[in-house]
């Protein structure tokens, strides 16, 4: 179990490769040891995607505001 714990920060595929077994074998081993699901989650990627979406939204809002100001100045 210690060996598995040392790889919990990695994907199942990466951990299995480093240990030297296949993904399916890794799942069997985990289930026999009482792990129903590999604990790794890729939250960093989700945060990055959300942050990029927010930046894009802010840029769009700024452009919209600038266009409105320009249109108001022309009147």
C-alpha positions as CSV (number, residue, x, y, z in Angstrom):
1,X,0.0,0.0,0.0
2,X,2.9,2.4,0.7
3,X,4.1,1.9,-2.9
4,X,0.6,2.9,-4.2
5,X,0.4,5.9,-1.8
6,X,3.6,7.3,-3.2
7,X,1.9,7.5,-6.6
8,X,-1.5,9.0,-5.6
9,X,-0.5,12.4,-7.0
10,X,-0.2,10.8,-10.5
11,X,-2.7,9.4,-12.9
12,X,-3.5,5.7,-12.8
13,X,-1.8,5.2,-16.1
14,X,1.4,7.0,-15.0
15,X,1.6,5.2,-11.7
16,X,1.0,1.8,-13.3
17,X,3.8,2.5,-15.8
18,X,6.2,3.6,-13.1
19,X,5.5,0.5,-11.0
20,X,5.8,-1.7,-14.1
21,X,2.3,-3.1,-14.5
22,X,-0.6,-2.5,-16.8
23,X,-3.6,-0.2,-16.1
24,X,-6.0,-3.2,-15.7
25,X,-3.6,-5.0,-13.4
26,X,-3.3,-1.8,-11.4
27,X,-7.0,-1.6,-11.0
28,X,-7.2,-5.2,-9.8
29,X,-4.5,-4.6,-7.2
30,X,-6.2,-1.5,-6.0
31,X,-9.6,-3.2,-5.6
32,X,-7.9,-6.1,-3.7
33,X,-6.4,-3.6,-1.3
34,X,-9.7,-1.8,-0.8
35,X,-9.4,1.1,-3.1
36,X,-12.6,1.5,-5.2
37,X,-11.2,4.4,-7.2
38,X,-7.8,5.8,-7.9
39,X,-7.5,9.0,-5.8
40,X,-5.8,11.3,-8.4
41,X,-7.8,14.2,-9.7
42,X,-6.7,16.7,-12.3
43,X,-8.1,19.8,-10.6
44,X,-5.2,22.0,-11.8
45,X,-6.4,21.6,-15.4
46,X,-9.9,22.6,-14.5
47,X,-8.8,25.6,-12.6
48,X,-6.6,26.7,-15.6
49,X,-9.5,26.3,-18.0
50,X,-11.8,28.3,-15.7
51,X,-9.2,31.0,-15.4
52,X,-8.7,31.2,-19.1
53,X,-12.5,31.5,-19.6
54,X,-12.6,34.3,-17.1
55,X,-9.8,36.2,-18.7
56,X,-11.5,35.9,-22.1
57,X,-14.8,37.1,-20.6
58,X,-13.0,40.1,-19.1
59,X,-11.4,41.0,-22.4
60,X,-14.7,40.7,-24.2
61,X,-16.4,43.0,-21.6
62,X,-13.6,45.6,-21.9
63,X,-13.8,45.6,-25.7
64,X,-17.6,46.0,-25.4
65,X,-17.2,48.9,-23.0
66,X,-14.7,50.6,-25.2
67,X,-16.9,50.3,-28.2
68,X,-19.8,51.7,-26.3
69,X,-17.7,54.7,-25.2
70,X,-16.6,55.3,-28.7
71,X,-20.1,55.1,-30.0
72,X,-21.3,57.5,-27.3
73,X,-18.5,59.9,-28.1
74,X,-19.5,60.0,-31.8
75,X,-23.1,61.1,-31.0
